[in-house]
Amino acid sequence: MSVFLNVLVPIILIFAAGFLLQRKQILEVGSVSAVALYILNPALVFRTFYTTEPDADLFRIVLFTILFLIVMLLLNKLIGVLMKWDTEKTSGMTLATTFMNSGNYGAPLILFAFGDTAFSYSIIFMVIQALFMSTIGVYIANRSSLSAGDAFRVVLKMPVFHALIAGVLCQAVQLEITESYMDAVNMLADAAIPVVMIVLGMQLAKISVSSLDWKLVGIGTALRLIISPAAAFLLTLALQTGPTLSAVLIVSAAMPTAATIAMISVQFNSSPNMVSSITLVTTLCSVPSLWILLSIFGV
């Protein structure tokens, strides 16, 4: 019960604040999201990569993320063939089950549950996931009219990508940033997590579900909340990650579908009702599933 009360409830309350803000139409989610996207998240990403020296764990996170993506893409392709789904339905299921909410939900949960070191790992994972979501995710949703070059150009325009490059370069040349400037970066970086949590609550309030296809939603929920962390567990064994990093990667993989993915599916008409349904249901079901998972890790 302590996991639920001390880790999950505080997070749920922040999500609820954003949900109510959107429902009452006090703020527009686009405006709040833009502050996080263009200012706060880049500051957090820059700080993380500037203060993190390249090591074996960084390599393992990158390798894990690539392998996990491949596993989920192949698994969805196999299920699509076995279930005889059309391209649109297979693309929608792939979007809903491959890209998890590792930023707005996963990073704060890991911070609350495992502390600062684990949080740094989760930010690195979040950045790589965001790059994949904005390229491969958009490509899957709109593969008929989006080329690989178009997808790559999307990455080049992402503020977090610029922050990543800046942080890595400053770390590589051992650039000494004066305390006053670093304090400014820290102020913005510290504000990122609570703001993105509020944004998630606002995004969930905008999800519209006309009707639920429980068979498809059930398959998507099982893939996202059960099969995904199981696959992550096997990958951590193969990569021989340490206890803290293993916990971060497995818990991140157990996150519900990213709300951003629901918006992408709507924008490109890639089974939007199914993706939105899976996003909503996995977010609700993630409370008990993560409670169980965190208890297994002894939180």
C-alpha positions in Angstrom: 0.0 0.0 0.0 2.9 2.4 0.6 3.9 2.2 -3.1 0.4 3.3 -4.0 0.2 6.1 -1.4 3.7 7.4 -1.6 4.5 7.0 -5.3 1.4 6.6 -7.5 -1.1 8.9 -5.7 1.1 12.1 -5.8 1.6 11.5 -9.6 -2.1 10.8 -10.2 -3.0 14.0 -8.3 -0.8 16.1 -10.6 -2.3 14.4 -13.7 -5.7 15.2 -12.3 -4.8 18.8 -11.9 -4.0 19.0 -15.6 -7.1 17.0 -16.5 -9.3 19.5 -14.7 -7.5 22.5 -16.2 -8.4 21.2 -19.7 -11.9 20.2 -18.8 -12.6 23.7 -17.3 -10.8 25.2 -20.4 -8.8 27.5 -18.1 -5.7 26.9 -20.3 -5.0 25.5 -23.8 -2.9 22.4 -23.8 -1.0 23.7 -26.8 0.4 26.7 -25.0 1.5 24.8 -21.9 3.0 22.0 -24.1 4.9 24.5 -26.1 6.6 25.9 -22.9 7.7 22.3 -22.0 8.7 21.4 -25.6 10.7 24.5 -26.4 12.1 25.6 -23.1 11.8 23.2 -20.1 12.5 19.8 -21.7 15.6 21.1 -23.6 17.0 22.5 -20.4 16.4 19.1 -18.7 18.0 17.2 -21.6 21.0 19.6 -21.8 21.6 19.3 -18.0 21.4 15.5 -18.1 23.8 15.0 -21.0 26.2 17.8 -19.8 26.5 16.2 -16.4 26.6 12.5 -17.6 30.0 11.2 -18.7 29.8 8.6 -21.4 30.0 5.1 -20.0 28.9 1.5 -20.5 25.5 2.2 -19.1 24.8 4.9 -21.7 25.8 2.5 -24.4 23.5 -0.1 -22.9 20.5 2.3 -22.8 21.0 3.2 -26.5 21.3 -0.5 -27.5 18.4 -1.5 -25.3 16.1 1.1 -26.9 17.0 0.0 -30.4 16.6 -3.7 -29.7 13.3 -3.1 -27.8 12.0 -1.1 -30.8 12.9 -3.9 -33.2 11.3 -6.5 -30.9 8.0 -4.6 -30.7 7.9 -3.8 -34.4 8.4 -7.5 -35.3 5.9 -8.7 -32.7 3.2 -6.3 -34.0 3.9 -7.4 -37.6 3.5 -11.1 -36.6 0.3 -10.4 -34.7 -1.0 -8.4 -37.6 -0.4 -11.3 -40.0 -1.9 -13.9 -37.6 -5.0 -11.7 -37.0 -5.2 -10.8 -40.7 -5.4 -7.1 -40.0 -5.1 -4.5 -42.7 -2.2 -2.0 -42.9 -4.1 0.7 -41.1 -5.1 -1.5 -38.1 -1.6 -3.0 -37.9 0.0 0.5 -38.0 -2.4 1.7 -35.3 -1.6 -1.2 -33.0 2.1 -0.8 -33.6 1.9 2.9 -32.6 -0.2 2.1 -29.5 2.0 -0.7 -28.2 5.6 0.3 -29.3 5.8 3.9 -27.9 5.3 4.3 -24.2 4.8 7.4 -22.1 8.4 7.4 -20.8 8.5 11.2 -20.3 5.3 12.6 -18.9 4.7 9.6 -16.8 7.7 7.3 -16.7 10.4 9.8 -15.7 8.5 11.3 -12.7 7.5 7.8 -11.5 11.1 6.6 -11.6 12.2 9.8 -9.8 9.7 9.2 -7.0 10.4 5.5 -6.8 14.1 5.1 -7.4 15.8 8.5 -6.9 18.2 10.8 -8.8 20.5 8.3 -10.4 17.7 6.3 -11.9 16.0 9.5 -13.0 19.1 10.4 -15.1 18.9 7.1 -16.8 15.2 7.6 -17.5 15.8 11.0 -19.1 18.3 9.5 -21.5 15.8 6.8 -22.4 13.1 9.4 -22.7 15.1 11.5 -25.2 15.9 8.5 -27.4 12.2 7.4 -27.3 11.1 10.9 -28.2 13.4 10.9 -31.2 12.0 7.5 -32.3 8.4 8.6 -31.7 8.8 11.7 -33.8 10.4 9.9 -36.7 9.6 6.2 -36.8 6.2 6.8 -35.1 5.2 9.5 -37.6 6.5 7.3 -40.4 4.4 4.3 -39.3 1.3 6.5 -39.0 1.9 8.1 -42.4 4.1 5.7 -44.3 2.2 6.3 -47.6 3.4 9.9 -47.9 6.4 10.3 -45.6 9.9 9.3 -46.7 12.9 8.4 -44.5 14.4 11.8 -45.4 11.3 13.6 -44.2 11.5 11.7 -40.9 15.1 12.6 -40.4 14.3 16.3 -41.0 11.7 16.1 -38.2 14.5 15.1 -35.8 16.7 18.0 -36.9 14.0 20.4 -35.9 13.4 19.0 -32.5 14.5 21.3 -29.6 15.5 18.3 -27.4 17.8 17.1 -30.2 19.5 20.5 -30.3 19.8 20.3 -26.5 21.2 16.8 -26.6 23.9 17.8 -29.1 24.8 20.9 -27.1 25.0 18.9 -23.8 27.1 16.1 -25.4 29.5 18.6 -27.0 29.9 20.7 -23.8 30.6 17.4 -21.9 33.1 16.2 -24.5 35.2 19.4 -24.4 34.8 19.7 -20.7 33.3 23.2 -21.0 33.1 24.9 -17.6 29.7 26.7 -17.3 29.7 29.4 -14.6 27.5 28.8 -11.6 25.0 31.6 -12.3 24.3 30.2 -15.8 24.0 26.7 -14.5 21.6 27.9 -11.9 19.4 29.2 -14.6 19.5 25.9 -16.5 18.7 24.1 -13.2 15.7 26.3 -12.6 14.2 25.5 -16.0 15.2 21.8 -15.8 13.6 21.4 -12.4 10.3 22.8 -13.7 10.1 20.4 -16.6 8.8 17.3 -14.9 5.8 18.9 -13.1 4.8 20.8 -16.2 4.9 17.7 -18.5 2.9 15.8 -15.9 0.2 18.6 -16.1 0.4 18.4 -19.9 -0.3 14.7 -19.8 -3.4 15.3 -17.7 -4.6 17.9 -20.2 -3.8 15.6 -23.2 -5.9 12.8 -21.6 -8.8 15.2 -21.2 -8.8 15.8 -24.9 -8.8 12.1 -25.9 -12.1 11.3 -27.5 -13.3 7.6 -27.7 -16.6 7.0 -29.5 -16.7 3.3 -28.9 -14.4 0.6 -27.6 -13.5 -2.6 -29.6 -12.7 -4.6 -26.5 -10.8 -7.3 -28.4 -8.4 -4.9 -29.9 -8.1 -2.8 -26.8 -7.4 -6.0 -24.8 -4.7 -7.1 -27.2 -3.1 -3.6 -27.1 -3.3 -3.4 -23.3 -1.7 -6.8 -22.8 1.1 -5.9 -25.3 1.8 -2.6 -23.7 1.5 -3.4 -20.0 2.5 -7.1 -19.8 4.4 -8.3 -22.9 6.4 -5.1 -23.2 8.0 -5.2 -19.7 8.5 -9.0 -20.1 10.5 -8.3 -23.3 12.4 -5.6 -21.5 13.3 -8.0 -18.7 14.8 -10.5 -21.2 16.7 -7.7 -22.9 18.2 -6.5 -19.6 19.4 -10.0 -18.9 21.0 -10.3 -22.3 22.7 -6.9 -21.9 23.7 -7.6 -18.3 22.5 -4.2 -17.0 22.9 -3.4 -13.3 20.0 -3.5 -10.8 19.2 0.2 -11.0 19.4 0.5 -14.8 17.4 -2.8 -15.2 14.6 -1.4 -13.0 14.5 1.9 -15.0 14.3 0.1 -18.3 11.7 -2.5 -17.3 9.5 0.1 -15.5 9.8 2.5 -18.5 8.8 -0.3 -20.8 5.7 -0.9 -18.6 4.4 2.6 -19.1 1.0 3.1 -20.8 0.8 4.4 -24.4 2.1 7.9 -24.9 -0.7 10.5 -25.3 1.3 12.1 -28.1 0.8 8.9 -30.1 -2.9 9.3 -29.9 -2.6 12.7 -31.3 -0.3 11.5 -34.1 -2.8 8.7 -35.0 -5.6 11.3 -35.2 -3.5 13.7 -37.3 -2.7 10.9 -39.9 -5.9 8.9 -39.5 -4.0 5.8 -38.4 -6.8 3.9 -36.5 -7.3 7.0 -34.2 -10.2 5.5 -32.2 -8.4 2.3 -31.5 -5.1 4.1 -30.5 -7.0 6.6 -28.3 -8.9 3.8 -26.7 -5.7 1.9 -25.9 -4.1 5.1 -24.6 -6.9 5.7 -22.2 -7.3 2.1 -21.0 -3.6 1.5 -20.6 -3.3 4.7 -18.6 -6.1 3.7 -16.2 -4.8 0.1 -16.0 -1.2 1.2 -15.4 -2.1 2.2 -11.8 -2.6 -1.4 -10.6 0.0 -2.9 -13.0 2.7 -0.4 -12.0 1.8 -0.9 -8.3 2.5 -4.6 -8.7 5.7 -4.1 -10.7 7.1 -1.6 -8.2 6.2 -3.9 -5.4 8.2 -6.7 -7.1 11.2 -4.3 -7.2 10.8 -3.7 -3.5 9.9 0.0 -3.6 
